[in-house]
Amino acid sequence: MKNRNSNKLFIVLGLISLVIGLISACKKDNVDLNFVPTRQFTPATITVSGKETSALITWSKSLFSDTATTYTVEFAKDSLFTTGIELTKVTDSLTLTVQDEELAIKQKHYARIKANATAKSVESKFITSKSFTITGEQLFLPVYSSQVTETTVLLKWRVKPNISKVVLTPVAGGTAVTANIGTTERNAGQITVTGLQPNTNYEAELFAGNVSKGKVSFGTPGASVATQTLAPTDDLAAAIAAASNNAVIAIQPGTYDLTVVTTDIIGKNITLQSVSKNPNNTKINFKQFNLKGSGAGIKFSGIEFDGSIAPADYFINVVGLNSDGEAATFKSIVVENCKIHFTRNCLIRANRGSNNGQKLDDIKFDNCILYDNNASSYSYFMMDKSEFKTISITNTTIYNSARAIISWGTNITPAQTPVITIDHVTINGFGSGVRNNIVLDANTNTVTFTMQNSIIANTPKAGETVGTNAIKAAGNIKFNNNDYFNLNTGDGNQVTFGSNVTLISNKTVDLGWNASTTTFALPANSELRTAGTLSDAIGDPRWH
C-alpha cells in the first residue's frame, strides 16, 4: 500500500512540473495566452433573390465574428470575377439589398462575400453566390393599333416618378428616336412620339435616368397610296363600280351618299379609306355593301357608316356572282378605325350559300365602334354554312347589337379549323329572340376560340329572353381575363359558361352600366385597369 501511494505522488509531481515547464517556455517565446485562432472560415451559407428593382443577398455569420466584424460584398458578371468587379459594398449586417440603379437589369450577376479583418482576426476567404438577375420593371402598357400611324405612336405607361425619356429603336437597324419626357407627360403617363418611319418595326424603351423601366414593341403601317382621291361632290358609287382589283379609293372629309341602291363589289378586292383617318369627319350614309363572287373583298378604314337613312338591312352581304347562294371563294373583310351604326338585321350576313359552298379568308374588325342593330332574328356575325379562316374582333366596342354576337350554327367540316379571337372588346346590351349561346354558337363545329381582356354586360335586350348558355362549340375554347356582369336570361336565370369552356382569371365586377349605356370609361382606381393578360386594362382601350 505504501508503494502505491508513493507512485501516485510521483505522477502528480511530474504533471505539475510539465505544466510549469510549458508555461515557462511560452513566456520565453513571447506567446500571447489571449490568442484568437486565425479565421480561415468564410460565411457558411449565402442566398440571393432577384426582384423587379432590387436583389436581396443574405448570408450566415462568419466563424470567430464579433460585434466589430464587417463584410465586403462584391458583384461581377461571372462567377470567377474575371470580367471585373461591378460594385463593392461594405456592411456590418448579414443582409444587403442592391437596387437597379446600382446593377444592370436583365443581366446575370454573382455576389461574393468575405468577413473583413478585425483587431483580433484576419479577414476570411470569399464565398460566391449562385447567379441572380434583377428583372427590371415593366411600366409600359401594350400598344394598340389605334395608337399608331405611319409616322407617330402614342405610348402609355403606369405612372411612376422620375420617368425621363423614351428611346425608340428600329428593330432592323437604323437611327433611334429619343423623346424626353416632361412634367405633363410624366404625370399623364403617356407621350406621342413623332418622326417615325412607315412600315417599320420598333422597340421602345422607357427610362428613369439611366435605368430601364420597360420595353414594348410595335410596328408602323406602310403608307397607303391611293389610286384615286374623291371629294364629297364626286360620285362615290361610280368610282367603286369602276375601280380595278386592289384599287385604293381615298375620300376627303365630308358626307357621301350610298343610300339609293346597294353597293356591289364584284369579283375584286378594294380599299375604301378616309384621307384624314378620322371617322368623326368622314361619313358614308349606306344601304348595303354586297361582296359578289369569287375574288371579292373589302377593306374599310377611318370612316363612319350610317345605315339609318336607307335604312340598311346589312352592313356587308356576302353572295354569289349570279345568285345569292352560288358557290364562291372570297377575299378578306377588314374594317379598321370605323364607326358603323344602324342595321336592321346584322353586321355581316354570310349564310346564303349551301354548306361549305362559300368560303372567306379573314374577317377582321379592329378599333371600331359598332352599335344599334334592331333585329331579333339575326346574330351580329351570321356565318352559318360558310367556311372562314379567322374572325378577329379587337380593340372594339359593340353595344345595342343583335340576338347574339357570332353564329356558325350549321354543322360543317371546313378545310381547316377556324380561329376566332375577341380581345380588348367592350360588349354591352345584346341578346334577344330566345336565342341560346349568345356569345358564340358554333353548334358542334370545332373551333379555336379565345375571348380575353374584354368586358361583356347586360343581357338580354328590354322585353326579350335568351337561353342560359353563353358559348357552344367543340375544340379549344378559352374565356380568360374578362369581366362579365348582368348576364341574365330575361326570365329569372343567369347566363353561364359550359363545362368545355376554360375559364381563367375572370372577374364579375359590376361597373354600373345598363342596357342604355353608350360610354364605357373604367373608374380611375378600378381593379379592371390591371386585370388583363399583360396586367393592363381590359375592355376597348379607347375607354382607358
Secondary structure, 3 states (H helix, E strand, C coil): CHHHHHHHHHHHHHHHHHHHHHHHHHHHCCCCCCCCCCCCCCCCCEEEEECCCEEEEEECCCCCCCCCCCEEEEEECCCCCCCCCCEEEEECCCEEEEECCCCCCCCCEEEEEEECCCCCCCCCCCEECCCECCCCCCCECCCCHHHECCCCEEEEECCCCCCCEEEEEECCCCCCEEEECCHHHHHHCEEEECCCCCCCEEEEEEEECCEEEEEEEEECCCCCCCCEEECCCCCHHHHHHHCCCCCEEEECCEEEEECCCCEEEECCEEEEEECCCCCCCEEEEECCEEEECCCCEEEEECCEEECCCCCCCEEEEEECCCCCCCCEECCCEEEECCEEEEECCEEEECCCCCCCCEEEEEEEEECCEEEEECCCCCCCEECCCCEEEEEEEEEEEEECCCCCCEECCCCCCCCCCCEEEEEEEEEECCCCCCECCCCEEEEEEEEEEEEECCEEEEECCCCCCECCECEEEEEEEEEECCEEEEEECCCCCECECCCCCEEECCECCCCCCCCCCCCCCCCCCCHHHHCCCCCCCCCCHHHC
